[in-house]
């Protein structure tokens, strides 16, 4: 999985970059294969924002989180993305409902 971490008018430290990469690696536990993950960190006023975009085969998922401090904003966005990945995984694994077979001889 390719992980891209960037800051929008924001300088990211190496520790923050490593933390985000570790969190993104958890996505493969909930859905596989994840093609790539793009995380953008920004600051608007006093709030820190984290946007996460995950590309799957045929689907793009997006989650964002905001908080007064950076790490809670990242955690919020990651939790939202994990929920979306679980939901997508469950949709793909859920068996389709089968229609009951109609016995043509019993109708006559």
N, C-alpha and C positions, 0 to 999 in steps of 0.2 A: 504494500500500500504506500502510495506517495503522500507525504504530509507536507503541507505548505503553511508556514506561519508568518504573518506579516502584520505590521502596525500601520494604521492609517493616521499620519501625522503624530506618530507615537513611537518612541524608541523602546524596543524590547530587549531586556537583559537575557543573557544566556540561560539563567536559571528559569525564567519565565518560559522561554522557548522549549527547554527540556521538559518542563512540567506539562505544557500543552501537548508535546509529542507523546509523552507517556500516557496521557489521558486519551489521546486519539487511538493509540494502539489497542485500547480496551474495546474499541468498536468491533473488532474482528471476532470477539467472543459472542456477540449478539447477532451478527449477520455476516455471512461470508459469500462471496468476495466483495470487499469494499475496494473500489478502484482508487479513489484518492479522497483526501480530506483537506479542505482549505479553511484556515482559521484567520480571522482578521480582528485585531484588537484596536479599539479607538477610545478616545476620551471626549465626551461632550459635556462641557461645563464641569460639574463636580462628579459626574457619573462615568464609570468605566463601562464599556460595552464590549462584548465578545460575540462575534458572528461565526457560526460553523456551517460549512456547506460540505456535504458528503455525496459523492457520486457513486451510484450503483449501476448495474447493467439496466438501462432503460429508465432510471429514476434518479432524481436529484432531491435530496432532503436538506432542509435548512432549519437552523435553530439559532436563537439569539438569547443572550442574557445580559442583564445590566444590574449593577450594584455600586455602592459607594467605593468599594475597594476592588482591585483587579481579580484576585483569586476567587472570591465568591461569584463574580460575574462569569468567570471561566467555568466554574463548577456548575452554575445554573444552566449555562448553554450546553455543557456536556451531558448533564442529566436529561435535558429535553431531547437531545439527539439520541441518547440511549433508549428513551421511551419510544421514539419514532422507529428506531431500528428493530426493537422488539416487536412492535406492532406490524411492521412490514414483514418480519420473519414469520410471525404467526399467521398472517394472511396467506403467505405462500405455502405454509405447511398444513393449513386447515383443509381437510378433505371436503370435496364438493358433496352436497346432499344428493343422494340418489333417489330417483323417482321409483316408486314401487312398480314392479313388473305386473302388467295386466295379463291375466290368464284368459286367453281368447276362448277357450273351451267352456269355461264356467259362465261366460256371458250368454251363451246360446241356450 
